[in-house]
Amino acid sequence: MRIFIGVEPPDVWREALVAGCDTLRELDPRWSEDKWVPGENLHMTVKFMGDVGDDAVASLASDLTVALRGLRPFSLPVRDLLWPLGGVRKATMLWTTFHDAEGACAELVSNVEDLAADYGVVPDSRSFNPHITIVRTRWPQELRYKDEAVEAMRALLRGEDTMSVAGVTVFHSTLTKNRAFYKSIGSARLGD
């Protein structure tokens, strides 16, 4: 099974991100044809595991619970609600990015990396930047209505500028020609 471990955003964050996406597509139809992450798939990837055997998948959630036992729930302050990878004029992706000033997210990622290594997954050599991918563009394009999209997001967040992280989810990912489908197959709460 194709597996990854991620953090699901709270409902208010999911709704806010979808509202920003809708606003951007309404104001600039050029963005409509891009690879938008469906609202139900929005997440922050902690670790892409790749193909994991059925036997290993069966124990992954319980092993995660043990690996995360010493960690406490935390909040990630938002850095940028709509950050264009590649710049405003030639965006190739749009992310919501977060600060990890306290290092709580880095500790979570480190614990998950250690567990993944026990499953034979190669550690990621890139530094982890907490973010939620919103869209991948088919070609670089200008982000003209960022302020309006961010305003739509902020209206739903009602001043909330942190995203709470209380656990992780194990997802089974199925890729099709048109989109990916993610199914939750287990979870682990921080501090359990």
VENGI-V860942 format. One record per run of one state. SS is the DSSP state (hx for helix, st for strand, lp for the rest). FROM is the first residue (numbers start at 1). LEN is the number of residues. If there is no record, write none. Layout:
SS | FROM | LEN
SS | FROM | LEN
This chain:
lp | 1 | 1
st | 2 | 6
lp | 8 | 3
hx | 11 | 17
lp | 28 | 1
hx | 29 | 5
lp | 34 | 1
st | 35 | 2
lp | 37 | 2
hx | 39 | 3
lp | 42 | 2
st | 44 | 8
lp | 52 | 2
hx | 54 | 14
lp | 68 | 6
st | 74 | 12
lp | 86 | 5
st | 91 | 8
lp | 99 | 5
hx | 104 | 15
lp | 119 | 12
st | 131 | 11
lp | 142 | 4
hx | 146 | 12
lp | 158 | 4
st | 162 | 4
lp | 166 | 1
st | 167 | 9
lp | 176 | 4
st | 180 | 10
lp | 190 | 3
